[in-house]
Every structure is written in structure tokens, then in C-alpha cells.
Amino acid sequence: MENMLLFFMAALTALSAENAIFARSLGLSKTVLFINRPQAGILYGALFTWMITVSSLLVSGLNRFLTGNPHVSVLRFPGFLACVSLVYVCTYLCTKQWMRQLFNIIHRALPVSTFNSALFGAFYVSAANAHGVFQTVGYALGTGVGYTIAILIIYYARKRLAISPVPRSFRGLPVLLVYIGLLSLALYGLIGHGLPT
Amino acid sequence: MKFSRIKKYRKKHSLLSALLIRNPVLVMGLDLPFVIAGAVSLKNAAAMSIQMLMIHMVTMLAGMLTCRALPYWLRVLVNTCVSTGMMMAARALVVPLFPGVTNSLGMYLYLMAVNGMTVLLSSSIDKRAKLWPVITGALGNVAGFSLVAFLIALLREYMGSGTIWGVAVPVPLKLDGLLIPFFGFILTGFLLAGARFLNKRLLAFVMLEAARKDTRYTRIVVDSVETLEHFAPPPVKDTTKKPREEP
């Protein structure tokens, strides 16, 4: 019961207060900023959620193994990469072999949704907070879901900004970044932080 | 508008084009996390630029090899492994150079290995690409990233911390809130808008200069009288009212 509570608390934290995009600007790329349809955003987010959640099972074991190791700062990132690469190769080959229809849909988005800063950043945050297995997996799941929600918010924001009277130089990416900055500030205030005086 | 002139202008001012028009951060939205959250001081920007130079150059060269031999999905994996190796080497160089960068950059120092610009561009190299354009393109990308990182870091360090390169300087207004990521988003948006405005003005200036040069040196050569008559203005009809003659 306690483990389930830790799982859900970590997931909720990662989804809202420590959202990868709005709180840490992780995983921002042209793929996220310029998606054409919400279905593409959901697909990308779902793939990312799958990769980060399954990799977190291996990463939690790796974190336990590296605890107390004097070379942890050197070994950590290569260890994360090894875990993620294993899941990536298995996902690619298994879908190609046994789920051909799914493979045709996901094979283009899989590399980009796997090797990005949001995925590895979530693992670093978990490691820095010395999360256990349940917390690591919960945090990973929350990061994935929060990332997907953020992609959709950015998509709909872009649509609304496109029909708003915006100065010519600000149209497109500039005003979108200003919008995301204001959302980030709102979230920062919502979780109880105050601007330093 | 003559697009050939625009191409000529961009070729002539290739460095300016790389910094403004083809800037990977401002135009393509790559590597935004490092600029928004990491660039809070000039030392951070310098550390990230050195890391980016090493990681991006070597990974692009590795990408030239992998693009000929491996399918796309495997290419991304191998290139990321190469960039991870280079990240560890760059970290070993940067940490002694800038003590304290580990605390200020934190995990962003390690996340440079999976920066979007390197992962995306190294895996998208064409099989027929030549070495020199790839190298110059990669250098241009790093220059563009460094320019944006230094500009943002200078503003945020000066107005947020009241220092420049760690040295305290008098500042009229110090706002600690500028060091929080939300301001990085807003500042990057404004910087991008400024770059677009500057690029349009520069392009307009160059086009105007070229048009003036054309007008000064244009000659019309007349080859025959018939041609001259062809271009002669038509005779003007006399429309004034003549007084009626009295019988």
C-alpha cells in the first residue's frame, strides 16, 4: 500500500509540478513544437511514455547497483544509455517481427522519442532524489503522461496564436516560446514558489 | 523579387546566414533546453559551447560513416553512443576549466550527449554528402548555438546575478527571477523575433543596394531607326477647340 502511494505521488509530481517541458524545458524540439495533428502528438507522447516507463525498470536496478560507487558520476549516463538502448532495440525488433501494423506506425517516431533529453533527465532527477523502484517507475510514468499533455497544450496554443493579431516578427516560434514561458511561470507560482526578491 | 539575388546574398554572407537564418536554436528550435535552463551565466555558456563543439563535430563525422553502412534506427543509436563518449571526454576537459560548473549546470552537463541538434542532424546526413560541407555546416551550427547561449547568458547573469563572468559589477536593477527557466523561454522568443527583424532589414538593404547598382549601369542600346520609332511616344492629338469660321 505504501509503495502504491509512493508510486502515485511520484507520478503526480512528475506530471504537474515537475513537468519536463514547463518546469525544466527538457525534451523541447521541433518535433514537439511543430506537430501537424493532435494524433501525431499523442502517438509521439505514447511512444515516449512506453520507452521511459519500461526503461525505468532497468534504470531503478542500475541506480541501486551504483549506490555508493566512487565512479558513479562517470558510469551513470552510459548505464542509462545501455538500459534505454536495450529497450529500444527490443521494442524495434519485436514490433517489426510480431506487430507489423504497429511497427509501420511507430518506426519513424521511435528513435526521436527515445533519445531525447526529457527521458534521460527524468532518470537523473530520480537518481538525485534517491528514488526506490516504485518511485522511479512512477516518476517515469508521470513524466511520460505530463510530456504528452504538454505537447497537446503546445499544439492547441499554436493554433490559437496563429489566428491572433501578433506582430510579424513574433509570428510562429517566438510568440509560442513567450506563451510557454508564461505557462511555466504560472506553474511555478501554482506549486508554491515565489519569485526571489 | 529575384531569388537569385537572395541566394547570392546568403552565399556571400554565409557566416551571417548561419548565425541568423540557419541558426539551429532560433530557427529550428533545437537545443532549447540548454539555452533556456542552462545559460544562466557566461561560464555555463562557455562550458556548454566547448562541450557542443566536441560532441557535435565528432558525432557529425561519425554520422558520415554510419549513414553509408547502417539503417536509420541503428544509426541514431550508434551516433548517440559516440556523442556519449565525446560528452564524457568533454566533461573531463570542462570541469577543471570551470570549477563549479557541475553545480550550476547539473544534469544538463550530461544531457548534452542527447542534444537534439546532434542527434537529429547526425542521423539525417545524406549518403552523398561531402566532407567539407558537413564540417562547415557543423561549425556553423555550433557557432549559432554558442552565439545564442552567450547572449542569453550575458543578459541573465548581468541582470539576474549582478555579475559578469563571476565578477560583481554595478547593475541598476537586479532580479533573481531572471535565472528561472520561464525567463529563458521569454528571452529566447524575443531574441528570435529580433533575429528575424534584423535579417529582413539586412536583406532589404542588400536588395536595395543591388537594385541601385543595376539602375546606375543599365544602358539601352538602339540598333535601328525602326526600333527608335517603335519606342517613340505616340503623337499627341490636338484637343483644343478651334473657333468656328464665319461664312
Interface residues (C-beta under 8 A of the other chain):
Chain A: A23 R24 S25 L26 G27 L28 S29 K30 L33 F34 V74 R76 F77 P78 L81 S85 Y88 V89 Y92 H107 L110 P111 V112 T114 F115 N116 S117 L119 F120 G121 Y124 V125 A128 P167 S169 F170 L173 P174 V175 L176 L177 V178 I180 G181 L182 S184 L185 Y188 L195 P196 T197
Chain B: L26 V27 M28 G29 L30 L32 P33 I36 A37 Y72 W73 V76 L77 T80 C81 T84 M87 M88 M107 Y110 L111 A113 V114 N115 G116 V119 L120 S123 D176 G177 I180 P181 F182 F183 G184 F185 I186 T188 G189 F190 L192 A193 G194 R196 F197 K200
